[in-house]
């Protein structure tokens, strides 16, 4: 579904972010993208969406991520931004969810049926006509996910989906993610959430793959994580020194 072949990227300053990066993600996989700040996680997602140019080859569903293909590539991908306020730009949840399906050519009736189905599946029907500026942060995060699912993408990209959520809303988001059957690529520093939602982990370091394998193995490798400026998930770290 997603493939990076010898991908390199540098910002205008000349600082390299990705260096000959190679990995592939199969259809239906749930993959966590982890690494310290600056490892290249967000850059990878922007490259997938065609927002940043790069050297090397990137494909999504067999399509090269190139200017002439961007319309089709972006139909295959749904992107849940870290800050839901940057994603929810219409007055109500309903209008936000209708926007993409209508622009993809669906009739109002077809789009509304899709909106109702997604809201029902996520248990969010009561949010349909709520104003975005009047719902909580957790509700807005769930609504942002619903907005992307209304597009019916083949793969969903998530950038720090648990940021600023309280424990109840965080657990709600995790349940929603686990209920999705499409390909999932989740970039996060929340390793407990990655352990709960992903079968596989790609660990980035200095723009390259430092490790790629089962989430349970990589996220239990204390030496590997610490060598890459990360720590064990809280659920695996044991009691704190005060206990």
C-alpha positions as CSV (number, residue, x, y, z in Angstrom):
1,X,0.0,0.0,0.0
2,X,2.8,2.4,0.9
3,X,6.4,2.1,-0.3
4,X,9.5,4.3,0.2
5,X,12.5,3.4,-2.0
6,X,15.8,5.2,-1.2
7,X,14.0,8.4,-0.2
8,X,16.1,11.4,0.9
9,X,14.9,14.9,1.9
10,X,16.6,18.0,3.1
11,X,15.2,21.4,4.0
12,X,16.5,24.5,2.3
13,X,19.1,24.9,5.1
14,X,20.7,21.8,3.7
15,X,20.1,19.8,6.9
16,X,19.2,16.2,5.9
17,X,16.0,14.9,7.4
18,X,15.7,11.6,5.5
19,X,18.6,9.6,4.1
20,X,18.0,6.8,1.6
21,X,15.0,5.7,3.6
22,X,13.4,2.3,2.6
23,X,10.3,0.6,3.9
24,X,7.0,-0.8,2.7
25,X,3.6,-1.2,4.4
26,X,1.1,-3.8,3.2
27,X,-2.6,-3.3,2.8
28,X,-4.4,-3.6,6.2
29,X,-1.3,-3.2,8.3
30,X,-1.3,-1.1,11.5
31,X,2.2,0.4,11.7
32,X,3.5,2.8,14.4
33,X,6.1,5.3,13.3
34,X,8.3,6.3,16.3
35,X,11.5,8.2,17.0
36,X,12.8,11.2,18.9
37,X,12.0,14.7,17.8
38,X,13.5,15.5,14.4
39,X,13.7,11.8,13.4
40,X,11.5,12.5,10.3
41,X,8.0,11.2,11.3
42,X,6.0,14.2,10.2
43,X,8.2,14.7,7.1
44,X,7.3,11.1,5.9
45,X,3.6,11.9,6.1
46,X,4.0,15.2,4.2
47,X,5.9,13.4,1.5
48,X,3.2,10.8,1.2
49,X,0.6,13.6,0.7
50,X,2.8,15.3,-1.9
51,X,3.3,18.3,0.3
52,X,7.1,18.0,0.2
53,X,9.4,17.0,-2.8
54,X,11.9,14.3,-2.3
55,X,14.6,12.2,-4.0
56,X,13.8,8.6,-4.5
57,X,10.6,6.7,-5.1
58,X,7.3,6.9,-3.1
59,X,4.2,5.0,-4.1
60,X,0.7,4.8,-2.6
61,X,-1.5,1.9,-3.8
62,X,0.8,1.4,-6.7
63,X,0.7,5.1,-7.8
64,X,3.8,7.2,-7.8
65,X,3.6,10.3,-5.6
66,X,4.1,12.8,-8.4
67,X,2.4,16.0,-9.4
68,X,0.3,14.4,-12.1
69,X,-1.0,11.7,-9.7
70,X,-1.6,13.8,-6.5
71,X,-5.4,13.9,-7.0
72,X,-5.7,10.1,-7.1
73,X,-3.0,9.6,-4.4
74,X,-4.8,11.9,-1.9
75,X,-8.1,10.1,-2.5
76,X,-6.4,7.0,-1.2
77,X,-5.1,8.7,2.0
78,X,-6.8,10.2,4.9
79,X,-4.7,12.5,7.2
80,X,-5.7,13.2,10.8
81,X,-3.7,16.2,11.9
82,X,-2.1,16.6,15.3
83,X,-4.2,19.7,16.0
84,X,-7.9,19.1,15.3
85,X,-8.5,22.9,15.1
86,X,-6.4,22.9,12.0
87,X,-8.5,20.2,10.4
88,X,-12.1,21.2,11.4
89,X,-12.7,24.3,9.4
90,X,-16.5,24.3,8.8
91,X,-19.0,25.6,11.3
92,X,-20.5,22.1,12.2
93,X,-19.3,18.5,12.3
94,X,-21.9,17.7,9.7
95,X,-20.6,20.3,7.2
96,X,-17.0,19.2,7.8
97,X,-17.9,15.6,7.1
98,X,-19.9,16.4,4.0
99,X,-17.2,18.5,2.5
100,X,-14.9,15.8,1.0
101,X,-17.6,13.4,-0.2
102,X,-19.4,16.2,-2.0
103,X,-16.2,17.4,-3.6
104,X,-15.5,13.8,-4.7
105,X,-18.8,13.9,-6.7
106,X,-21.2,12.2,-4.4
107,X,-24.8,13.4,-4.3
108,X,-26.0,15.1,-1.1
109,X,-28.1,12.0,-0.3
110,X,-25.1,9.6,-0.8
111,X,-22.8,11.8,1.2
112,X,-25.2,12.2,4.1
113,X,-25.8,8.4,4.2
114,X,-22.0,8.0,4.4
115,X,-21.8,10.6,7.2
116,X,-24.6,9.0,9.2
117,X,-23.0,5.5,8.8
118,X,-19.6,6.7,10.0
119,X,-21.0,8.6,13.0
120,X,-23.1,5.6,14.0
121,X,-20.1,3.3,13.7
122,X,-18.1,5.6,16.0
123,X,-20.9,6.2,18.4
124,X,-20.9,10.0,17.6
125,X,-24.4,10.5,16.2
126,X,-25.1,13.2,18.8
127,X,-22.2,15.3,17.4
128,X,-23.7,15.6,13.9
129,X,-25.1,19.1,14.1
130,X,-22.9,20.3,16.9
131,X,-20.8,23.4,16.3
132,X,-17.1,22.7,16.2
133,X,-16.2,25.5,18.6
134,X,-18.6,24.2,21.2
135,X,-17.4,20.6,21.5
136,X,-14.6,19.3,23.8
137,X,-11.1,18.5,22.6
138,X,-11.7,14.8,22.8
139,X,-15.0,15.1,20.9
140,X,-13.2,17.2,18.3
141,X,-10.5,14.6,17.9
142,X,-13.1,11.9,17.3
143,X,-15.0,14.2,14.9
144,X,-11.7,14.8,13.0
145,X,-11.3,11.0,12.6
146,X,-14.9,10.7,11.5
147,X,-14.3,13.4,8.9
148,X,-11.5,11.4,7.4
149,X,-13.4,8.2,7.5
150,X,-16.2,9.8,5.5
151,X,-13.7,10.0,2.6
152,X,-13.4,6.2,2.7
153,X,-9.6,6.3,2.2
154,X,-7.6,3.1,1.6
155,X,-5.1,4.2,4.3
156,X,-5.2,6.6,7.2
157,X,-2.3,8.6,8.5
158,X,-2.3,9.9,12.0
159,X,0.0,12.5,13.5
160,X,0.1,12.2,17.4
161,X,-3.6,11.2,17.7
162,X,-3.5,11.1,21.5
163,X,-2.0,14.6,22.1
164,X,-3.8,16.6,24.8
165,X,-6.4,14.0,25.5
166,X,-7.6,13.0,29.0
167,X,-7.5,9.3,29.9
168,X,-11.1,8.7,29.0
169,X,-10.9,10.4,25.6
170,X,-7.5,8.8,24.9
171,X,-9.1,5.3,25.4
172,X,-12.0,6.2,23.2
173,X,-9.6,7.2,20.4
174,X,-7.6,4.0,20.8
175,X,-10.9,1.9,20.5
176,X,-11.8,3.9,17.4
177,X,-8.4,3.3,15.8
178,X,-8.5,-0.4,16.6
179,X,-11.9,-0.6,14.9
180,X,-10.5,0.6,11.6
181,X,-9.8,-2.0,9.0
182,X,-7.8,0.0,6.5
183,X,-4.0,0.5,6.4
184,X,-2.9,2.7,9.4
185,X,0.3,4.6,9.8
186,X,0.4,6.3,13.2
187,X,3.3,8.7,14.2
188,X,3.4,9.2,17.9
189,X,5.6,9.7,21.0
190,X,2.9,7.9,23.0
191,X,4.4,4.4,23.0
192,X,1.7,3.0,25.2
193,X,-0.8,4.0,22.5
194,X,1.4,2.5,19.8
195,X,1.6,-0.7,21.7
196,X,-2.3,-0.8,22.0
197,X,-3.0,0.0,18.4
198,X,-0.1,-1.3,16.2
199,X,1.2,-4.7,15.2
200,X,4.4,-3.4,13.8
201,X,6.7,-0.5,14.6
202,X,9.2,1.4,12.4
203,X,11.8,3.2,14.6
204,X,13.4,6.2,12.9
205,X,16.8,7.7,13.8
206,X,18.6,10.4,11.9
207,X,16.3,9.9,8.9
208,X,16.9,6.2,8.6
209,X,15.2,3.0,9.8
210,X,16.9,2.0,13.1
211,X,14.5,-1.0,13.6
212,X,11.5,-2.5,12.0
213,X,9.5,-5.3,13.4
214,X,6.7,-6.5,15.8
215,X,5.6,-3.8,18.1
216,X,5.8,-6.1,21.1
217,X,9.4,-6.8,20.5
218,X,10.7,-3.3,19.7
219,X,8.8,-1.6,22.4
220,X,10.2,-4.0,25.0
221,X,13.8,-3.4,23.9
222,X,15.0,-1.0,26.6
223,X,18.5,-0.7,25.2
224,X,17.3,-0.1,21.6
225,X,14.9,2.6,22.7
226,X,17.3,4.4,25.0
227,X,20.0,4.3,22.3
228,X,17.5,6.3,20.1
229,X,16.5,8.8,22.9
230,X,13.3,7.0,23.8
231,X,12.0,5.2,26.9
232,X,10.0,2.1,27.5
233,X,6.2,2.5,27.4
234,X,4.9,3.3,30.9
235,X,3.0,0.0,31.0
236,X,6.3,-1.9,30.6
237,X,8.6,0.3,32.6
238,X,7.7,-1.1,36.0
239,X,7.1,1.0,39.2
240,X,8.6,4.4,39.6
241,X,11.5,5.0,41.9
242,X,9.1,6.5,44.5
243,X,7.1,3.3,44.7
